[in-house]
Structures are given as C-alpha cells and as structure tokens.
Amino acid sequence: MEQKEKKLGYFEKYLTLWVLLCIGAGVLIGKIAPQVAVTLDSFSVYHVSIPIAICLFFMMYPIMVKIDFSEVIKAGKTPKPVLLTLGINWLIKPFTMYLIATFFLGFVFKGFLPGTEVIKSGETVELWRSYISGTILLGIAPCTAMVLMWGYLAKGNDGLTLVMVAVNSLTMLVLYGPLGGFLLGVNAMPIPWQTILLSVGIYVALPLIAGYFSRKLIIKFKGINWFNEKFLHFLTPVSIIALLVTLVLLFSFKGDIIISNPLTILWIAVPLFIQTIFIFAIGYFAFSRILKLSYEDAAPASMIGASNHFEVAIATSAMLFGLSSGASLATVVGVLIEVPVMLMLVWICKKTCFLFRECKLGEPQCKDRKAVSVTG
C-alpha cells in the first residue's frame, strides 16, 4: 500500500523566511533596547545563557521523544558514519579552517582590516590575526546539539545523529584544548570544561532523558497510535518555534556588535561560508558516497562537521582574548551565518537524496526509486 506523501507544515515550509525575520528582530531589539538584551544575557552560568538553554531544551525535546532507542542501538553497530564524522571534524576541518581564514583574512582582505588591539593578556596584536584566531576556535568546535535539528529537518537518521553527538561531545573534551593550542600557537590554551559539560548536559542529556522516559510512559498508557497521531502532532511546531525564539534572543545579545561592524562582518563571513560549504561537500558528495552510506546516514554525518558549537567558541575567545576582542567578534559572525547556511544545506540534502541508496524521502527525485517508506 502506497504511503501518503507527507507535506511540510506551515512553519517548516517558510522556515527560511521566519529565520531571517527573527534574526532581524533580534538585531533590532539589541539596538533599540540594549538593556533588555544585557539583562537577559546576564542570566548565565559558565558562559551558558539560561534563557537560550531553556529555548534549546524545547527545541531538542520534540526531536528526542521521536527517537526509537532501538534505532540508536542499531546505529551504534554501524561505525562508518561515525568514523566519517570524526575524520572530517578532527583531521580535516580545523586545518582547512586555518588555511582558508589565513588566505582571505591574512591576504585577500587584509587591507580592509587595518589596526591593532590589546587582548586580555596585555599583548598588542593586528586585528586580522585576531579574527583568524576566532575562526580557528569555531573550526575546532564541531556542532553537538544543533545538528539534531538539522538532521531532523533533513529527515536523517535521528538515532545515528544522537550517537554522533555523544561521540563528538566526548572527543571534544579530549582534543579541543591540544588542537586549539597548536593552531593558535599558544602554550596552554584554557579548555572551557564547565561550558562544554554544562552545554552538553542541558542541550543533549536533559532533553534525551526527558524524551526517553516520557516516550515510554506515553506509549505504555496511551498506546503507540495516540503517541504518533496526537502527541507528536501537537509537538511538531514546538521545535521550530523554540528555534525562532532562540534566534531572537541570541541576536538581541549581539545586535549592537553586528550593526557597528557591518563590513568587518562581511569579510569574516566569506571564509566561514566557504569553509562550511567545503566541509559539507567533501562529507556529503565525496566520502559518504565512497563509503556507500544511505541518505539518512549521509545527511547528518556531513552536517555535523559543517556546523559549529558556537557557544563553546565564544566562551573560549572571551577567556583567551576578552569579550570585546576581534576573535570574539569572529565567533559571533559564526552564529550569524550558521542558521541560514545550515538551512540551505538541509534543502540541498533533500533535493539530492536520489544520489544515495535507500532514498526514503518521497521527494520528486526519489519517487521512482524502490525504497521502503519511513514510518513514524
């Protein structure tokens, strides 16, 4: 029996528009009512914003509660996507970020980035070098929580994405400091242990635990049909709304910085954009196909390397160079381009699913393929 093709919901269909409007609203609030943004931003623990943490919980919970944890166990038995992610994140991405940022900010745009600044240690550095340091901090901080959203929107394997998030979180605790210290050329780069652990706990562990137990209880007392048809239908817009509120908050905190540095942000955004596209392309179009991954595995495995854990990068730049430094500005630019670019990559994934085996999306390009339909 042919399964009825699922249509995008109202929020998903116009998501790019809502994202742009929320970014604009956040920047505007940060400019016209900076005291509101400052007050909200002050509620933080180890550089983890409590208001944003609450929003991210509601963004992640609807994704976690949909995960059939038997699929997580299966995903753990297929190591190729996880190895692909680890290889891209730690053997390729940090070094290409350094090379691309140095080429553009140290050569191509160097004339547009004059001046020096005094960083937290008391040293005077050229601004372009400071901006490169910020991009490096983004390059060595692979995405954890947010990739669950991108994989979910791309209709990827949620169980596998969760496994990759867990592995990346543990790996970042080990490799973040040494690799960052090597690329930044500092002897003892401080590792934001508290920021990493707290953010992983709030953004991943808490919604994971809540999703696991609430799923079990709801199915036990109400049945799988009620869970799929009623409960999940109610939750469908929650993740998107939480994402949009997060963007308003996030950009209200940094609105004054963005407005006061428009051209500088453009110069920094260029290498970050190129790096994101490059890392995604080699993962999705090259290595995933060489490894013969299914689309549902290839999409999240490629996007986890392309996106960044910007909160860890911002926290580290603040500790190393100061909140007002060029490095911190560069990490903010990473936030600025992250969501629109990742939404573009989600769209590319869904439009090119036919390149992979076992395509299950029901996209026009995939309709002629013999594949088993995805069930809730």
One Martini backbone bead per residue (centre of mass of N, CA, C, O) as a GRO file, in nm:
protein
  376
    1MET     BB    1   0.094   0.037   0.024
    2GLU     BB    2   0.071   0.364  -0.032
    3GLN     BB    3   0.212   0.632   0.103
    4LYS     BB    4   0.142   0.925   0.215
    5GLU     BB    5   0.252   1.224   0.146
    6LYS     BB    6   0.437   1.447   0.311
    7LYS     BB    7   0.389   1.766   0.432
    8LEU     BB    8   0.472   2.065   0.495
    9GLY     BB    9   0.459   2.278   0.727
   10TYR     BB   10   0.420   2.602   0.794
   11PHE     BB   11   0.698   2.642   0.929
   12GLU     BB   12   0.880   2.476   0.731
   13LYS     BB   13   0.812   2.613   0.456
   14TYR     BB   14   0.903   2.920   0.596
   15LEU     BB   15   1.175   2.912   0.761
   16THR     BB   16   1.369   3.116   0.631
   17LEU     BB   17   1.192   3.361   0.682
   18TRP     BB   18   1.174   3.338   0.991
   19VAL     BB   19   1.475   3.356   1.044
   20LEU     BB   20   1.525   3.639   0.924
   21LEU     BB   21   1.319   3.786   1.106
   22CYS     BB   22   1.452   3.704   1.380
   23ILE     BB   23   1.725   3.829   1.332
   24GLY     BB   24   1.618   4.116   1.290
   25ALA     BB   25   1.473   4.138   1.565
   26GLY     BB   26   1.721   4.094   1.742
   27VAL     BB   27   1.893   4.330   1.641
   28LEU     BB   28   1.683   4.550   1.707
   29ILE     BB   29   1.666   4.501   2.010
   30GLY     BB   30   1.973   4.544   2.066
   31LYS     BB   31   1.954   4.847   1.974
   32ILE     BB   32   1.680   4.976   2.119
   33ALA     BB   33   1.712   4.743   2.379
   34PRO     BB   34   1.988   4.668   2.543
   35GLN     BB   35   1.893   4.618   2.840
   36VAL     BB   36   1.742   4.357   2.782
   37ALA     BB   37   1.980   4.191   2.674
   38VAL     BB   38   2.168   4.224   2.919
   39THR     BB   39   1.982   4.096   3.127
   40LEU     BB   40   1.950   3.818   2.990
   41ASP     BB   41   2.264   3.761   2.959
   42SER     BB   42   2.322   3.752   3.276
   43PHE     BB   43   2.181   3.467   3.262
   44SER     BB   44   2.459   3.280   3.354
   45VAL     BB   45   2.664   2.969   3.321
   46TYR     BB   46   2.956   2.940   3.199
   47HIS     BB   47   2.840   3.098   2.931
   48VAL     BB   48   2.549   2.984   2.976
   49SER     BB   49   2.245   3.058   2.867
   50ILE     BB   50   1.943   3.024   3.014
   51PRO     BB   51   1.734   3.116   2.801
   52ILE     BB   52   1.860   2.942   2.573
   53ALA     BB   53   1.846   2.671   2.718
   54ILE     BB   54   1.538   2.657   2.728
   55CYS     BB   55   1.492   2.669   2.423
   56LEU     BB   56   1.670   2.418   2.351
   57PHE     BB   57   1.504   2.214   2.497
   58PHE     BB   58   1.242   2.261   2.317
   59MET     BB   59   1.396   2.181   2.057
   60MET     BB   60   1.494   1.881   2.146
   61TYR     BB   61   1.262   1.714   2.268
   62PRO     BB   62   1.089   1.646   2.008
   63ILE     BB   63   1.325   1.480   1.891
   64MET     BB   64   1.381   1.272   2.119
   65VAL     BB   65   1.084   1.148   2.145
   66LYS     BB   66   1.103   1.015   1.844
   67ILE     BB   67   1.311   0.818   1.938
   68ASP     BB   68   1.409   0.499   1.869
   69PHE     BB   69   1.631   0.323   2.073
   70SER     BB   70   1.683   0.085   1.880
   71GLU     BB   71   1.823   0.269   1.664
   72VAL     BB   72   2.070   0.344   1.833
   73ILE     BB   73   2.187   0.060   1.852
   74LYS     BB   74   2.217   0.020   1.549
   75ALA     BB   75   2.402   0.268   1.496
   76GLY     BB   76   2.640   0.160   1.681
   77LYS     BB   77   2.692  -0.085   1.455
   78THR     BB   78   2.763   0.166   1.245
   79PRO     BB   79   3.075   0.321   1.203
   80LYS     BB   80   3.114   0.490   0.941
   81PRO     BB   81   2.975   0.767   1.008
   82VAL     BB   82   3.144   0.824   1.263
   83LEU     BB   83   3.424   0.817   1.127
   84LEU     BB   84   3.366   1.041   0.930
   85THR     BB   85   3.317   1.264   1.137
   86LEU     BB   86   3.589   1.247   1.286
   87GLY     BB   87   3.773   1.298   1.043
   88ILE     BB   88   3.661   1.578   0.964
   89ASN     BB   89   3.670   1.729   1.247
   90TRP     BB   90   4.001   1.648   1.316
   91LEU     BB   91   4.167   1.618   1.020
   92ILE     BB   92   4.036   1.873   0.847
   93LYS     BB   93   3.876   2.128   0.948
   94PRO     BB   94   4.091   2.292   1.118
   95PHE     BB   95   4.296   2.328   0.873
   96THR     BB   96   4.108   2.459   0.662
   97MET     BB   97   4.032   2.699   0.836
   98TYR     BB   98   4.313   2.818   0.860
   99LEU     BB   99   4.372   2.849   0.553
  100ILE     BB  100   4.122   3.013   0.463
  101ALA     BB  101   4.148   3.247   0.669
  102THR     BB  102   4.436   3.334   0.591
  103PHE     BB  103   4.384   3.400   0.297
  104PHE     BB  104   4.160   3.619   0.342
  105LEU     BB  105   4.256   3.780   0.611
  106GLY     BB  106   4.583   3.780   0.537
  107PHE     BB  107   4.531   3.887   0.218
  108VAL     BB  108   4.271   3.975   0.064
  109PHE     BB  109   4.148   4.155   0.338
  110LYS     BB  110   4.377   4.307   0.490
  111GLY     BB  111   4.325   4.612   0.391
  112PHE     BB  112   4.029   4.610   0.552
  113LEU     BB  113   4.202   4.526   0.843
  114PRO     BB  114   4.297   4.749   1.027
  115GLY     BB  115   4.490   4.739   1.304
  116THR     BB  116   4.477   4.716   1.663
  117GLU     BB  117   4.494   4.518   1.975
  118VAL     BB  118   4.420   4.459   2.317
  119ILE     BB  119   4.442   4.190   2.491
  120LYS     BB  120   4.401   4.019   2.782
  121SER     BB  121   4.726   3.973   2.816
  122GLY     BB  122   4.846   4.268   2.681
  123GLU     BB  123   4.870   4.226   2.395
  124THR     BB  124   4.958   4.326   2.063
  125VAL     BB  125   4.741   4.295   1.781
  126GLU     BB  126   4.634   4.221   1.487
  127LEU     BB  127   4.320   4.201   1.371
  128TRP     BB  128   4.342   3.970   1.163
  129ARG     BB  129   4.456   3.768   1.369
  130SER     BB  130   4.212   3.769   1.558
  131TYR     BB  131   4.007   3.664   1.352
  132ILE     BB  132   4.147   3.393   1.301
  133SER     BB  133   4.120   3.287   1.589
  134GLY     BB  134   3.811   3.272   1.583
  135THR     BB  135   3.787   3.067   1.348
  136ILE     BB  136   3.941   2.841   1.489
  137LEU     BB  137   3.742   2.803   1.726
  138LEU     BB  138   3.520   2.707   1.532
  139GLY     BB  139   3.675   2.468   1.383
  140ILE     BB  140   3.716   2.304   1.681
  141ALA     BB  141   3.377   2.320   1.712
  142PRO     BB  142   3.167   2.094   1.688
  143CYS     BB  143   2.862   2.008   1.657
  144THR     BB  144   2.583   1.907   1.855
  145ALA     BB  145   2.283   1.987   1.914
  146MET     BB  146   2.193   2.133   1.638
  147VAL     BB  147   2.219   1.877   1.451
  148LEU     BB  148   1.946   1.759   1.530
  149MET     BB  149   1.789   1.967   1.367
  150TRP     BB  150   1.910   1.921   1.085
  151GLY     BB  151   1.850   1.616   1.068
  152TYR     BB  152   1.545   1.644   1.106
  153LEU     BB  153   1.487   1.829   0.855
  154ALA     BB  154   1.638   1.608   0.657
  155LYS     BB  155   1.548   1.317   0.740
  156GLY     BB  156   1.728   1.163   0.922
  157ASN     BB  157   1.911   0.971   1.148
  158ASP     BB  158   1.850   1.012   1.477
  159GLY     BB  159   2.014   0.788   1.611
  160LEU     BB  160   2.285   0.855   1.479
  161THR     BB  161   2.304   1.150   1.566
  162LEU     BB  162   2.320   1.087   1.867
  163VAL     BB  163   2.582   0.927   1.857
  164MET     BB  164   2.757   1.157   1.734
  165VAL     BB  165   2.715   1.357   1.961
  166ALA     BB  166   2.846   1.188   2.184
  167VAL     BB  167   3.124   1.149   2.050
  168ASN     BB  168   3.191   1.452   2.007
  169SER     BB  169   3.179   1.540   2.301
  170LEU     BB  170   3.411   1.357   2.401
  171THR     BB  171   3.629   1.448   2.197
  172MET     BB  172   3.636   1.752   2.273
  173LEU     BB  173   3.754   1.712   2.560
  174VAL     BB  174   4.036   1.608   2.438
  175LEU     BB  175   4.104   1.798   2.159
  176TYR     BB  176   4.049   2.103   2.188
  177GLY     BB  177   4.302   2.209   2.336
  178PRO     BB  178   4.549   2.100   2.171
  179LEU     BB  179   4.454   2.200   1.889
  180GLY     BB  180   4.417   2.498   1.962
  181GLY     BB  181   4.706   2.547   2.062
  182PHE     BB  182   4.846   2.483   1.794
  183LEU     BB  183   4.691   2.690   1.600
  184LEU     BB  184   4.741   2.949   1.797
  185GLY     BB  185   5.027   2.936   1.947
  186VAL     BB  186   4.980   2.827   2.235
  187ASN     BB  187   5.066   2.666   2.533
  188ALA     BB  188   4.783   2.721   2.724
  189MET     BB  189   4.485   2.640   2.652
  190PRO     BB  190   4.186   2.695   2.766
  191ILE     BB  191   3.936   2.480   2.887
  192PRO     BB  192   3.577   2.481   2.877
  193TRP     BB  193   3.453   2.257   3.067
  194GLN     BB  194   3.193   2.377   3.182
  195THR     BB  195   3.065   2.455   2.913
  196ILE     BB  196   3.063   2.180   2.780
  197LEU     BB  197   2.914   2.015   2.999
  198LEU     BB  198   2.664   2.198   3.033
  199SER     BB  199   2.569   2.203   2.739
  200VAL     BB  200   2.538   1.897   2.704
  201GLY     BB  201   2.341   1.858   2.939
  202ILE     BB  202   2.114   2.059   2.841
  203TYR     BB  203   2.099   1.996   2.518
  204VAL     BB  204   2.106   1.664   2.554
  205ALA     BB  205   2.056   1.501   2.820
  206LEU     BB  206   1.787   1.619   2.921
  207PRO     BB  207   1.607   1.568   2.663
  208LEU     BB  208   1.676   1.267   2.648
  209ILE     BB  209   1.553   1.175   2.916
  210ALA     BB  210   1.273   1.298   2.875
  211GLY     BB  211   1.210   1.148   2.608
  212TYR     BB  212   1.243   0.854   2.697
  213PHE     BB  213   1.034   0.846   2.939
  214SER     BB  214   0.786   0.976   2.802
  215ARG     BB  215   0.759   0.769   2.578
  216LYS     BB  216   0.711   0.520   2.754
  217LEU     BB  217   0.462   0.627   2.910
  218ILE     BB  218   0.274   0.701   2.675
  219ILE     BB  219   0.270   0.420   2.536
  220LYS     BB  220   0.170   0.261   2.784
  221PHE     BB  221  -0.109   0.441   2.834
  222LYS     BB  222  -0.192   0.527   2.509
  223GLY     BB  223  -0.020   0.441   2.281
  224ILE     BB  224   0.117   0.454   1.963
  225ASN     BB  225  -0.109   0.604   1.810
  226TRP     BB  226  -0.138   0.848   1.997
  227PHE     BB  227   0.155   0.935   1.982
  228ASN     BB  228   0.164   0.984   1.667
  229GLU     BB  229  -0.121   1.149   1.619
  230LYS     BB  230  -0.120   1.351   1.876
  231PHE     BB  231   0.148   1.424   2.021
  232LEU     BB  232   0.327   1.485   1.769
  233HIS     BB  233   0.138   1.696   1.647
  234PHE     BB  234   0.172   1.898   1.883
  235LEU     BB  235   0.504   1.910   1.862
  236THR     BB  236   0.596   1.999   1.577
  237PRO     BB  237   0.624   2.330   1.630
  238VAL     BB  238   0.817   2.354   1.878
  239SER     BB  239   1.103   2.350   1.757
  240ILE     BB  240   1.070   2.596   1.570
  241ILE     BB  241   0.990   2.805   1.782
  242ALA     BB  242   1.245   2.770   1.957
  243LEU     BB  243   1.443   2.855   1.738
  244LEU     BB  244   1.330   3.145   1.693
  245VAL     BB  245   1.367   3.245   1.983
  246THR     BB  246   1.669   3.197   1.996
  247LEU     BB  247   1.743   3.403   1.776
  248VAL     BB  248   1.637   3.654   1.911
  249LEU     BB  249   1.817   3.634   2.160
  250LEU     BB  250   2.099   3.604   2.033
  251PHE     BB  251   2.079   3.880   1.855
  252SER     BB  252   2.025   4.072   2.094
  253PHE     BB  253   2.308   4.036   2.227
  254LYS     BB  254   2.464   4.117   1.922
  255GLY     BB  255   2.344   4.369   1.769
  256ASP     BB  256   2.557   4.599   1.811
  257ILE     BB  257   2.796   4.453   1.676
  258ILE     BB  258   2.673   4.413   1.393
  259ILE     BB  259   2.605   4.717   1.326
  260SER     BB  260   2.910   4.832   1.389
  261ASN     BB  261   3.032   4.573   1.177
  262PRO     BB  262   2.952   4.514   0.869
  263LEU     BB  263   3.216   4.472   0.696
  264THR     BB  264   3.371   4.286   0.881
  265ILE     BB  265   3.158   4.062   0.871
  266LEU     BB  266   3.189   4.006   0.572
  267TRP     BB  267   3.487   3.917   0.570
  268ILE     BB  268   3.447   3.683   0.775
  269ALA     BB  269   3.212   3.525   0.627
  270VAL     BB  270   3.353   3.412   0.380
  271PRO     BB  271   3.535   3.182   0.501
  272LEU     BB  272   3.304   3.046   0.661
  273PHE     BB  273   3.131   2.973   0.418
  274ILE     BB  274   3.339   2.810   0.256
  275GLN     BB  275   3.399   2.602   0.476
  276THR     BB  276   3.114   2.485   0.506
  277ILE     BB  277   3.079   2.389   0.212
  278PHE     BB  278   3.332   2.214   0.191
  279ILE     BB  279   3.278   2.015   0.424
  280PHE     BB  280   3.009   1.916   0.320
  281ALA     BB  281   3.095   1.817   0.036
  282ILE     BB  282   3.305   1.598   0.121
  283GLY     BB  283   3.100   1.437   0.293
  284TYR     BB  284   2.848   1.406   0.094
  285PHE     BB  285   2.975   1.376  -0.214
  286ALA     BB  286   3.218   1.184  -0.130
  287PHE     BB  287   3.252   0.997   0.130
  288SER     BB  288   2.960   0.884   0.144
  289ARG     BB  289   2.981   0.744  -0.137
  290ILE     BB  290   3.231   0.573  -0.090
  291LEU     BB  291   3.086   0.432   0.173
  292LYS     BB  292   2.780   0.376   0.104
  293LEU     BB  293   2.566   0.556   0.213
  294SER     BB  294   2.289   0.655   0.325
  295TYR     BB  295   2.105   0.928   0.340
  296GLU     BB  296   2.028   0.915   0.653
  297ASP     BB  297   2.347   0.919   0.716
  298ALA     BB  298   2.484   1.141   0.538
  299ALA     BB  299   2.353   1.406   0.628
  300PRO     BB  300   2.439   1.423   0.936
  301ALA     BB  301   2.744   1.351   0.895
  302SER     BB  302   2.797   1.621   0.729
  303MET     BB  303   2.667   1.849   0.921
  304ILE     BB  304   2.841   1.818   1.183
  305GLY     BB  305   3.095   1.951   1.041
  306ALA     BB  306   2.977   2.223   0.926
  307SER     BB  307   2.907   2.288   1.204
  308ASN     BB  308   2.895   2.479   1.521
  309HIS     BB  309   3.007   2.542   1.859
  310PHE     BB  310   2.962   2.862   1.945
  311GLU     BB  311   2.964   2.873   2.257
  312VAL     BB  312   3.248   2.764   2.302
  313ALA     BB  313   3.394   2.972   2.125
  314ILE     BB  314   3.305   3.225   2.282
  315ALA     BB  315   3.413   3.142   2.561
  316THR     BB  316   3.711   3.111   2.475
  317SER     BB  317   3.759   3.399   2.362
  318ALA     BB  318   3.695   3.543   2.629
  319MET     BB  319   3.928   3.409   2.795
  320LEU     BB  320   4.170   3.481   2.600
  321PHE     BB  321   4.077   3.796   2.468
  322GLY     BB  322   3.791   3.889   2.508
  323LEU     BB  323   3.479   4.020   2.436
  324SER     BB  324   3.606   4.277   2.249
  325SER     BB  325   3.736   4.107   2.048
  326GLY     BB  326   3.801   3.988   1.734
  327ALA     BB  327   3.754   3.689   1.802
  328SER     BB  328   3.467   3.725   1.916
  329LEU     BB  329   3.347   3.842   1.659
  330ALA     BB  330   3.394   3.590   1.482
  331THR     BB  331   3.205   3.403   1.648
  332VAL     BB  332   2.949   3.572   1.590
  333VAL     BB  333   2.952   3.526   1.283
  334GLY     BB  334   2.898   3.226   1.307
  335VAL     BB  335   2.609   3.267   1.407
  336LEU     BB  336   2.495   3.438   1.171
  337ILE     BB  337   2.545   3.200   0.938
  338GLU     BB  338   2.453   2.924   1.036
  339VAL     BB  339   2.144   2.895   0.984
  340PRO     BB  340   2.112   2.970   0.683
  341VAL     BB  341   2.323   2.763   0.579
  342MET     BB  342   2.199   2.502   0.700
  343LEU     BB  343   1.929   2.530   0.552
  344MET     BB  344   2.055   2.503   0.274
  345LEU     BB  345   2.171   2.214   0.323
  346VAL     BB  346   1.903   2.079   0.374
  347TRP     BB  347   1.790   2.137   0.093
  348ILE     BB  348   2.011   1.987  -0.064
  349CYS     BB  349   1.966   1.711   0.054
  350LYS     BB  350   1.662   1.673  -0.036
  351LYS     BB  351   1.734   1.723  -0.353
  352THR     BB  352   1.982   1.475  -0.340
  353CYS     BB  353   1.882   1.185  -0.243
  354PHE     BB  354   1.913   1.019  -0.519
  355LEU     BB  355   2.232   0.958  -0.476
  356PHE     BB  356   2.122   0.746  -0.280
  357ARG     BB  357   2.057   0.489  -0.108
  358GLU     BB  358   1.758   0.447   0.028
  359CYS     BB  359   1.546   0.644  -0.054
  360LYS     BB  360   1.272   0.806   0.174
  361LEU     BB  361   1.127   1.099   0.119
  362GLY     BB  362   0.938   1.161  -0.145
  363GLU     BB  363   1.071   1.297  -0.355
  364PRO     BB  364   1.067   1.350  -0.683
  365GLN     BB  365   1.354   1.210  -0.729
  366CYS     BB  366   1.250   0.935  -0.551
  367LYS     BB  367   0.987   0.793  -0.666
  368ASP     BB  368   1.139   0.568  -0.858
  369ARG     BB  369   1.238   0.437  -0.612
  370LYS     BB  370   1.308   0.140  -0.433
  371ALA     BB  371   1.152   0.202  -0.124
  372VAL     BB  372   1.111   0.228   0.203
  373SER     BB  373   0.902   0.365   0.407
  374VAL     BB  374   0.871   0.590   0.645
  375THR     BB  375   0.804   0.550   0.983
  376GLY     BB  376   0.693   0.653   1.302
   0.00000   0.00000   0.00000
